[in-house]
Amino acid sequence: MRSCLAVRRNPLLMSKFSPSYFVCLLLTSCSVYGVAQVQQTPQASLPDSPGAILASNTHSASADDTSSSNDAAAEPPSLQQGNASSPPSGQSASDQQAKQTKRILGIIPNFRAVSSDMKLPPQSPKEKLLTATLDSFDYSSLVLPAVVAGYSQATNATPEFHQGAAGYARYYWHSYVDQAIENYMVEAIGPIITHQDNRYYTLGHGGFLKRTGYSLSRAVITRNDAGNDTFNSSEVIGAGAAAGISNLYYPSRERTFSNTASKWAVNVGIDAGTFFFKEFWPDINNAFFHIKD
């Protein structure tokens, strides 16, 4: 989800996909759900007698115990550690936990998103490398560089690449490498060196503005391996490093400070926009798609 470095090669793309424009689109789309959502409480029916109450409670408790033991046996240990507690009285299960899926719309990788109120053990360096690899080499990672390469070639963003099939191939591999380098810098190398967690922890509760502010702030605030909030140097410095590394394989006229700084800013801005979308994806999914892993 990070093939945004190549976007900075073309002024039209820069204007179309600036962080403010991207975030505004996300705010508009998600606010529709926030306004339309209406919580409905089903009305329970009453039993005929006190004996029915006792029998019903006994049967429910037995069924719950059986179900809980079966679920616990089926779940892997890491998931059992992360199970949220039962929702308090007066609070629905959907309010208590915003459940993430491994993919958004069944296609876009969402491997680093953690459902709300889940407590997970610290990541190992191997796990951090694995998430960066999944984001870089998943089948869906081939799509966005292809789109960016096609647009860049159509607008002649880098004349040195020329036109035709050979020119498109140059645009494509540059876009793909941009994406992979930033994934590894932000999700693996940075977090391993700084002992930071590269996952996005969904807030899942509170008002729309509170959740929006939380999600956008994750571009500069993250958790360390001890579970405490810290400056997100992996994102900020990692995105800047990726922008700088890209100068090694682009034509010399692209290697200016202003180009590098603008790529850096857009990388962080787009990542903040994806955090926003991850925050509200469980709500959108529950309201419209009902996708389950």
Buried (B, 14 or more C-beta within 10 A) or exposed (E): BBBBBBBBBBEEBBEEBBBEEBBEEBBEEBEEBBEEEEEEEEEEEEEEEEEEEEEEEEEEEEEEEEEEEEEEEEEEEEEEEBBBEEBEEEEEEBBBBBBBBEBBEEEBBBBBBBBBBBEBEEBEEEBBBBBBBBBBEBEBBEEBBBEBBBBBBEEEBBEEBEEEEEBBEBBBEBBBBBBBBBBBBBBBBBBBEBBBBBBBBBBBBEEBEEBBEBBBBBBEEBBBBEEEEBBBBBBBBBBBBBBBBBBEEBEEEBEEEEBBBBBBBBBBBBBBBBBBBBBBBBBBBBEEEEBEE
